[in-house]
Amino acid sequence: MSDRSIKRGFASRPGDVESWIKASDTPPRSVNDAAAFTARLTIDVTPTLRGRIKVAAFQRGVTVADMLRELLAREFPADAPENRHERQ
């Protein structure tokens, strides 16, 4: 029983150094370059609202994260002036 299992763990590196180095060269999943540099945003919502959001995402066939990213991108476009949403 002194032999350890060769099974790789979740965060273990591959045995081949070259494949490990090249693995980081894969492009991000999103087509948007800005998506490669993400930050986590945490908000508090009621359980009822959370449920409605999850159901809406499921019905649209997308993840909650993708649906909310799209909503936020529409509401706060990158090319709009910063004061677009301020009331005058």
Steps between C-alpha positions, in 0.01 A plus 500: 500500500798733481440566128307819431235515236611658172159664461542873441329745730284794402780760498794280417728578209528266203808282488616653172635852559446610140129412506465682832657818358296487179177436689496863616510618138143391435275796421227595745153356445354841421559689177546821699861572605375686808336179620844350557544744789196452720414608852246343731195708589287397796152637561230411750161410355193346653454126460192571286694723260785248486249233402349717227846577361595131494174401329542774237856389426390137472215588265741696279751217500782705649679516831398757759847655479486537121149643512594758764823594319296571186245703698773707666681554169175632346432728793858628528652498148876553480473778243241711686590808705526432872218738589248343261286368785509809720181702521528865412 
